[in-house]
Amino acid sequence: MNTAEFKFQASDKSVENLSVTWQTPSNIALVKYWGKSEPQIPKNASISFTLNNCHTTTTIEFTKSEKNENAQFELFFEGKKKDDFKPKIAKFFERIQEYCPYILEYNMVISSENSFPHSSGIASSASGMSAIAMCLMNLENKLNPNLTASFINQKASFLARLGSGSASRSIEGPIVVWGKHPVIEDSSDLYGVKLPHKVHPIFENYCDTILLVDKGEKQVSSTVGHNLMHNHPYAEQRFIQANENLEKISEILQNGDIKGFVNLVESEALTLHAMMLTSNPYFILMKPNTLEIINKIWEYRNENDSNICFTLDAGANVHVLYPNSEKTEVELFIKNHLANYCQKNQYICDNVGFGAKPL
């Protein structure tokens, strides 16, 4: 793996103070990655829809200082100081300082807020880490104005990955692949790439309504779950299956086989949770209402010849996926029949989006 290209190229530019704000989205994996090796290398390739409304907005205020041994920062989340989040961010800065040595020369004040509940299985670390990465690349571009837009996105994805693997898929959109795969040109374990194929119109502007079954923090973090794949009895077969499924879904997204899409996406969601059920120690992130919703979706699909389907991330919440052509009917179904399975009847209507944007 050649990481040398991501090392900072110093210039004679100097920046004393800078305040930048980026909004970066979450994403929902269609083919899941579960299991990784250091440093944040996926055991199989994954592919995701970039979301639009579920996002993190992060401002970083950089103030030039004497060079420090470690990155110096204060962290505020939704207006409140969050020292309990600091160890994860500190570890991230430690991992990236060889690629971004300039961070040791600044005091940083990081202020973030989410448009969705934190730690409830909507990939908050993906949007959060990718937002920080884009802010850092904003500073790097001021220090080295010769950077191209494509390099900035690629390095931001590379950096974000070192904080949260799935964050590598939140820089661009609408469909991003992370992980080296023979059928995806220029794919890499080091950063995400946009799907390099023309997508069938049925998958454009695809809808994703996230049903907030459980807004509490997960009892088992994704980091712990990934580590349990190291000695998992079914791990190797799972990695093979995932890579085969990624090749299949690449073809489906191009040819418009929506029935194939439904089958593969739901199978991937259930397989992810099967890995949790069969790890040791074993754990369950689904809740009773997760299963109620899945059964209601299956009933609705059969009775209405619909293309509605579900997927799950590492949590209890359900992502309801459907083509834009079914939006009116499906949203009525969600309102009348699924919302009552959500905490306080809450859900988020979202759709496929296009990645990070400066504010």
C-alpha positions in Angstrom: 0.0 0.0 0.0 1.5 3.3 -1.1 0.6 6.0 1.5 3.5 8.3 0.7 1.4 10.3 -1.7 -0.7 11.5 1.2 2.2 13.0 3.2 2.0 16.7 3.5 4.1 18.7 1.0 5.4 21.8 2.8 5.2 25.2 1.2 6.2 28.7 2.2 2.6 29.6 2.9 1.6 30.5 6.5 -1.8 30.6 8.1 -2.2 32.3 11.5 -6.0 31.9 12.0 -8.6 30.0 10.1 -12.2 29.1 10.8 -13.8 26.6 8.4 -17.2 24.8 8.4 -18.1 21.6 6.5 -21.3 19.6 6.4 -20.7 15.9 5.6 -23.3 13.2 5.3 -23.8 9.8 6.8 -24.0 6.9 4.5 -25.8 3.6 4.5 -23.9 0.5 3.3 -25.7 -1.8 0.9 -23.0 -4.4 1.0 -21.6 -4.3 4.6 -18.0 -4.4 5.9 -17.7 -6.1 9.3 -14.2 -6.9 10.3 -10.9 -5.0 9.8 -7.2 -5.1 10.4 -4.9 -2.3 11.4 -4.7 0.5 10.4 -8.4 0.5 9.5 -8.1 -1.9 6.5 -11.4 -3.6 5.6 -11.6 -7.4 5.4 -13.9 -7.0 2.4 -15.0 -4.2 0.1 -18.3 -2.4 0.8 -20.6 -0.1 -1.1 -23.0 2.6 0.2 -25.6 5.2 -0.7 -24.5 8.6 0.5 -27.3 10.3 2.4 -28.6 13.8 2.1 -30.4 14.9 5.3 -28.5 12.9 7.9 -25.3 14.9 8.3 -22.8 16.4 10.7 -21.9 20.1 10.6 -18.5 20.8 12.0 -16.6 24.0 12.5 -12.9 24.0 13.3 -11.2 27.2 14.5 -7.4 26.9 13.9 -5.1 29.3 15.9 -1.3 29.1 15.2 0.7 28.1 18.3 4.1 26.8 19.2 4.7 23.3 18.0 3.2 20.7 20.3 4.0 17.0 20.8 0.3 16.1 20.4 -2.6 17.7 18.8 -4.2 20.4 21.0 -8.0 20.7 20.8 -11.2 21.5 22.6 -14.3 19.6 21.6 -17.9 20.8 21.7 -20.8 18.7 20.6 -24.2 20.4 20.1 -23.1 23.4 22.1 -21.7 21.4 25.1 -18.1 20.5 25.9 -17.7 16.8 25.3 -14.5 15.5 27.0 -15.8 11.9 26.8 -15.5 12.1 23.0 -11.9 13.4 23.1 -10.0 10.1 23.4 -11.4 8.9 20.0 -10.5 12.2 18.3 -7.1 12.3 20.0 -6.4 8.8 18.7 -7.5 9.9 15.2 -5.1 12.9 15.3 -2.3 10.6 16.5 -2.9 8.3 13.5 -2.9 11.2 11.0 -0.1 13.4 12.2 2.5 11.8 9.9 0.2 12.8 7.0 -0.8 16.2 8.5 2.1 17.3 10.7 0.7 20.9 10.6 -2.0 19.9 13.1 0.8 20.0 15.8 1.3 23.7 15.1 -2.3 24.8 15.9 -4.8 25.0 18.8 -8.1 23.7 17.5 -11.6 24.3 18.7 -13.9 21.7 17.2 -17.7 22.3 17.3 -20.0 19.7 15.8 -23.7 19.0 15.7 -25.7 16.2 14.1 -29.1 16.3 12.3 -29.8 12.9 13.8 -29.3 11.1 17.2 -25.7 10.2 18.0 -24.6 6.6 18.5 -27.9 5.1 17.4 -26.7 3.2 14.3 -26.9 6.0 11.7 -23.1 6.1 11.2 -22.5 9.2 13.3 -18.8 8.5 13.3 -18.8 8.4 9.5 -20.3 11.9 9.1 -18.3 13.2 12.1 -14.9 12.0 11.1 -15.4 12.9 7.5 -16.4 16.5 8.5 -13.2 16.8 10.6 -11.1 15.5 7.6 -12.6 18.0 5.2 -11.9 20.9 7.7 -8.2 19.7 7.9 -7.9 19.5 4.1 -9.3 23.0 3.9 -6.4 24.2 6.1 -3.9 22.0 4.1 -5.1 23.6 0.9 -4.4 27.1 2.4 -0.9 25.9 3.2 -0.5 24.3 -0.2 -2.7 25.9 -2.8 -1.5 23.6 -5.5 -3.8 20.7 -4.4 -6.4 19.5 -6.9 -10.0 19.0 -5.9 -9.8 15.3 -6.6 -6.7 14.9 -4.4 -8.3 16.8 -1.6 -11.3 14.5 -1.7 -9.1 11.4 -1.9 -6.9 12.4 1.0 -9.9 13.5 3.1 -11.4 10.0 2.5 -8.0 8.5 3.4 -7.8 10.5 6.6 -11.4 10.0 7.6 -10.9 6.2 7.3 -8.3 6.4 10.0 -11.0 7.7 12.4 -13.9 5.5 11.2 -13.7 3.1 8.4 -17.2 4.0 7.0 -16.2 7.7 7.1 -14.2 7.0 3.9 -17.5 6.6 2.1 -19.0 10.0 3.3 -16.8 12.4 1.3 -18.5 11.9 -2.1 -21.7 10.5 -3.5 -24.1 9.2 -4.6 -22.7 5.7 -4.5 -19.2 5.0 -3.0 -17.1 1.8 -2.8 -14.4 1.4 -0.1 -12.1 -1.6 -0.3 -10.0 -3.1 -3.1 -12.2 -5.0 -5.5 -11.3 -6.4 -8.9 -14.4 -5.2 -10.7 -14.2 -1.6 -9.3 -11.6 0.4 -11.2 -9.2 2.4 -9.0 -10.8 0.9 -5.8 -8.6 0.9 -2.7 -8.5 -0.2 0.9 -7.1 3.3 1.7 -10.0 5.5 0.6 -13.5 5.4 -1.0 -14.1 5.9 -4.7 -17.3 6.8 -6.5 -18.9 3.9 -8.3 -17.3 4.2 -11.8 -20.3 3.1 -13.8 -23.5 4.8 -15.0 -26.3 3.9 -12.7 -29.8 2.9 -14.0 -32.3 5.7 -13.6 -34.4 3.7 -11.1 -31.6 4.0 -8.6 -31.2 7.8 -9.0 -32.6 9.9 -6.2 -33.4 6.8 -4.2 -35.2 7.2 -1.0 -34.2 6.1 2.5 -36.5 6.7 5.5 -34.7 5.9 8.8 -37.0 4.6 11.5 -35.7 5.6 14.9 -36.6 2.4 16.8 -34.0 3.1 19.5 -32.3 6.4 19.9 -30.1 5.3 22.8 -26.5 4.5 22.6 -25.7 0.9 21.4 -24.7 -1.5 24.1 -21.9 -2.8 21.9 -19.8 -0.4 19.8 -19.0 -1.0 16.2 -15.3 -1.1 17.1 -15.9 -4.0 19.5 -18.1 -5.7 16.9 -15.4 -5.5 14.2 -12.8 -7.0 16.6 -15.0 -10.0 17.3 -14.6 -11.0 13.6 -10.9 -11.9 14.2 -11.8 -15.4 15.7 -15.3 -15.7 14.2 -16.1 -19.2 12.9 -17.8 -17.8 9.8 -15.6 -14.8 9.1 -13.7 -16.0 6.0 -16.8 -17.2 4.3 -18.5 -13.9 5.1 -15.7 -11.9 3.5 -15.9 -14.0 0.3 -19.7 -13.6 0.3 -19.5 -9.8 0.7 -17.0 -9.4 -2.2 -19.2 -11.6 -4.4 -22.2 -9.5 -3.4 -20.4 -6.3 -4.3 -19.8 -7.6 -7.8 -23.5 -8.6 -8.1 -24.8 -5.2 -6.8 -22.5 -3.3 -9.1 -24.2 -5.1 -12.1 -27.7 -4.6 -10.5 -27.1 -0.8 -10.1 -26.2 -0.6 -13.7 -29.0 -2.9 -15.2 -31.8 -1.8 -13.0 -32.7 -5.2 -11.6 -34.6 -3.8 -8.7 -35.9 -7.2 -7.5 -32.3 -8.4 -7.3 -31.5 -5.2 -5.4 -34.2 -5.9 -2.8 -33.1 -9.5 -2.3 -29.4 -8.7 -2.0 -29.7 -5.7 0.2 -32.0 -7.4 2.7 -29.8 -10.5 2.8 -26.7 -8.3 3.5 -28.5 -6.6 6.4 -29.5 -9.9 8.0 -26.1 -11.4 7.4 -24.5 -8.4 9.3 -26.6 -9.1 12.3 -26.1 -12.9 12.0 -22.3 -12.2 12.4 -23.2 -10.5 15.7 -25.4 -13.3 16.8 -22.7 -15.9 16.1 -19.7 -14.1 17.5 -18.3 -14.8 21.0 -19.3 -13.0 23.0 -22.5 -12.8 21.1 -24.8 -9.8 21.1 -28.1 -8.5 19.6 -28.5 -4.9 18.4 -31.9 -5.5 16.9 -35.0 -4.7 19.1 -38.4 -6.4 19.1 -39.7 -3.4 17.1 -37.0 -3.9 14.5 -38.4 -7.3 13.7 -42.0 -6.0 13.8 -41.0 -3.4 11.1 -39.3 -6.0 8.9 -42.4 -8.2 8.9 -44.6 -5.2 8.1 -42.4 -4.3 5.2 -42.5 -7.8 3.9 -46.3 -7.9 4.1 -46.6 -4.5 2.4 -44.3 -5.6 -0.4 -46.2 -8.8 -1.1 -49.6 -7.1 -1.0 -48.7 -4.1 -3.1 -46.2 -5.6 -5.5 -43.9 -2.9 -4.2 -40.1 -2.5 -4.4 -39.8 -1.4 -0.8 -37.0 -3.1 1.2 -35.0 -2.6 4.4 -31.5 -2.5 5.5 -29.9 -2.2 8.9 -26.7 -0.7 10.1 -25.0 -1.7 13.4 -28.0 -0.8 15.5 -31.7 -1.3 15.9 -32.9 1.4 13.5 -34.4 0.4 10.2 -33.5 2.1 6.9 -36.5 1.8 4.6 -35.3 1.9 1.0 -37.6 2.6 -2.0 -37.5 4.2 -5.5 -38.6 7.8 -5.8 -41.6 6.6 -8.0 -43.1 5.0 -4.9 -42.4 7.9 -2.5 -46.0 9.0 -1.9 -47.4 5.6 -1.2 -44.5 4.3 0.9 -44.3 7.5 3.0 -48.1 7.1 3.8 -47.5 3.5 4.7 -44.6 4.5 7.0 -46.7 7.2 8.7 -49.8 5.0 9.2 -48.2 1.6 9.9 -44.5 1.9 10.9 -44.2 5.1 12.8 -45.8 3.7 15.9 -42.9 1.2 16.2 -40.5 4.1 16.5 -39.5 6.0 19.7 -41.9 8.9 20.0 -43.1 8.1 16.4 -39.9 9.6 15.1 -38.4 8.9 11.7 -36.2 10.8 9.2 -37.1 11.0 5.5 -33.9 11.0 3.5 -32.6 10.4 0.0 -29.4 9.7 -1.8 -27.1 12.8 -1.7 -23.8 13.9 -3.1 -21.3 14.2 -0.3 -19.4 16.9 1.7 -20.0 20.6 1.2 -18.5 23.7 2.7 -20.8 26.1 4.6 
